[in-house]
Amino acid sequence: MAAKKQVPLRLSERLYNDLARWAQDDFRSINGQIEYLLTECVKQRIKSGKYTPEKLESELDIDLSEFIGDDEQ
């Protein structure tokens, strides 16, 4: 897997606290929770068929087969 990029992110205190509680509930770090949520959003966008660049799959390093039901293959 390619090295991860670092991205500075500014959040409101309220959003940070909400994410921290959610991350704790899911046994993740806050960073892990944010990455998980962003990944899920991108998967949903791909699955919905909304605009995505052609090479998005390879850029995300995601195996989309695990997210596409058997009836869709």
N, C-alpha and C positions, 0 to 999 in steps of 0.2 A: 504494500500500500504506500502511496506517495506520502511525503511529509505533510503534516497539517499546516495550514496557514494560520497565522495569528491575526486576529481582527480586533482592534479596540472597539469597545461597545459602551455607550453611555445609556443607562437606564434610570428611570425615575426610581426613587426609593420604594414607592409602593409596588411597582412592577417587580423590582428586585426581590422584595420581601415575599411577594406572591410566588415568584419562581423558586425562591429558596424553600418555601414550605412544600411546594409541589415536588421539587427535587428530593426533598427529604422523604416524602411519602413514597416516591418511586425508587428510593435507595440509590440516588445518583448525585453527583456533584452538580452545582449550578451550571458549570460549563457543559457537563455531559447532558443535562436537561435541555439547555438551549440548543445544543447540537442535535439531540434527538428530535425536538420539536420542529426545528428547521428541516431536518431530513424527512420527517413525516409530511410536512407541508409540500415539499417538492414532490414526494411520491404521489400525493393526492393530486397535485397539478398535472403530473404526467398521466396518471390514471384517468383523469377527467377529460384528457385530450385537449386541454387549453394550450395556448402557445408555449412551446418549449423549443429551444434551439435544437437542430438535428443532432449535434454531438453532445447533448446534455448527459446522456447515459454514461458515456466514458469519462466525462469530466467529474461526475459525482462518484464514480467508482462504486456504483450500486448494481447488484444483480437484480434486475427488475422481474425476473421469472418468479421469484418468491412472492411477489406482490400481485401477480396476474393470476386470476383463478384459472382452473383447468378448462373451463368453458370458453375462455377468451384466447387460448393458445391455438 
